[in-house]
Amino acid sequence: MAGFPAVLAFLLIYIFPMGMTMVYSFLENSFSKTPVGFDNYVYVWGKPSFQQALQNTASLTAVLLTASMALALLLAYLLWKHPGVGKTAAAVLLLPLLVPSGAITPLWQKLFDTSPFSSDARCYAAITSLFLWKYAGAGALILRSGLDGIAPDVLNAASMDGAGPVKSYLQVCLPMLRREISLTLLLFLMFAFRIYKESYLLFGEYPSEKMYLIQHYMNNQFMKMNFQYVAVSAVSLATLSLATYALAYAVMRKKEGQI
């Protein structure tokens, strides 16, 4: 029974609210509470604004994952080749995780001169660089921990075969880091689906067309008191997140079985 309070808290904080949200998504509105089946889903999914928000969310997530993974791999390589800076580098790379987004976004607003009228390129540069600064370091440390576990004999054998440091890293080390790479991708994916807060702080309630995310659509519908559409959007985003997590987890398990 020692874990009962934790289970109860999980049910009350996560499962029960999500269940209520799903119920509201099938009602005409939160006042009449008349069941309408999937009419709300048909309406929301058919809206061009929601389709644009869904496409933007998927595109931005792909950009953030690609850029953050590339930087994390580079940082992990540098840390691996310079072990003397381990503790200092770890502190520096983890520090951004402790800085609240509200405290750092004013600096990014000044650097990139962001506003609701910013160009798409400037928006992507601002949000991507902020994401990289905040999360890429943590991913690099995860990858570095995997690199430390590679047996020296493997690297010596690669060196004897004529592989240089970079070639050994790309062709020998990375295939042996499937678990760490999968974990890092899941970490980045989790943070990417939470990027709305930073986007809202940088660009405001009505950003450029390419930066209009599902959460913006939800916020706009909430201000109009269309709570049933907010519920549909929330369920759709949660389903998309869980499906992406499940796919990444399945790939990770398949790769582990091939090792």
SULWO-V150254 format. One record per pair of residues at least 4 apart in sequence whose ideal C-beta (glycine too) atoms are under 6 Angstrom apart, sorted by the first residue. I is the first residue (numbers start at 1). GAP is how many residues later the second one is. If there is no record, write none. Layout:
BEGIN
<<I | GAP> <I | GAP>>
END
This chain:
BEGIN
<<3 | 4> <9 | 4> <10 | 4> <11 | 4> <11 | 5> <12 | 4> <21 | 210> <21 | 213> <22 | 213> <24 | 6> <24 | 204> <24 | 207> <25 | 15> <25 | 206> <25 | 207> <25 | 210> <26 | 9> <27 | 6> <27 | 201> <28 | 4> <28 | 6> <28 | 8> <29 | 199> <30 | 197> <38 | 4> <40 | 188> <40 | 192> <41 | 4> <41 | 191> <42 | 4> <44 | 6> <44 | 185> <44 | 188> <50 | 167> <53 | 159> <53 | 160> <53 | 161> <53 | 164> <56 | 4> <56 | 154> <56 | 156> <56 | 157> <57 | 156> <57 | 157> <61 | 131> <64 | 4> <64 | 67> <64 | 128> <65 | 123> <67 | 61> <68 | 64> <68 | 67> <68 | 68> <68 | 120> <71 | 61> <71 | 65> <72 | 64> <72 | 67> <72 | 68> <72 | 71> <75 | 65> <76 | 64> <76 | 67> <76 | 68> <77 | 92> <79 | 10> <79 | 65> <80 | 64> <80 | 67> <85 | 4> <89 | 4> <90 | 51> <93 | 44> <93 | 48> <96 | 37> <96 | 38> <97 | 41> <99 | 4> <99 | 5> <101 | 4> <101 | 96> <101 | 97> <105 | 96> <105 | 97> <108 | 4> <108 | 18> <108 | 22> <109 | 5> <112 | 10> <112 | 14> <114 | 4> <114 | 12> <114 | 88> <114 | 89> <116 | 87> <116 | 88> <116 | 90> <116 | 91> <118 | 4> <118 | 5> <118 | 90> <120 | 88> <120 | 90> <123 | 85> <123 | 88> <124 | 4> <126 | 76> <127 | 72> <130 | 68> <131 | 4> <132 | 4> <135 | 56> <139 | 45> <142 | 38> <142 | 41> <142 | 42> <143 | 37> <146 | 31> <146 | 34> <150 | 4> <150 | 23> <150 | 26> <152 | 4> <155 | 13> <158 | 5> <158 | 10> <158 | 14> <163 | 4> <163 | 5> <167 | 4> <168 | 4> <169 | 4> <170 | 4> <177 | 4> <178 | 77> <182 | 70> <186 | 62> <188 | 4> <193 | 48> <195 | 4> <196 | 4> <196 | 17> <196 | 19> <199 | 4> <203 | 4> <203 | 8> <207 | 4> <207 | 5> <212 | 4> <214 | 19> <214 | 23> <217 | 16> <218 | 12> <218 | 15> <221 | 5> <221 | 8> <221 | 9> <222 | 8>>
END
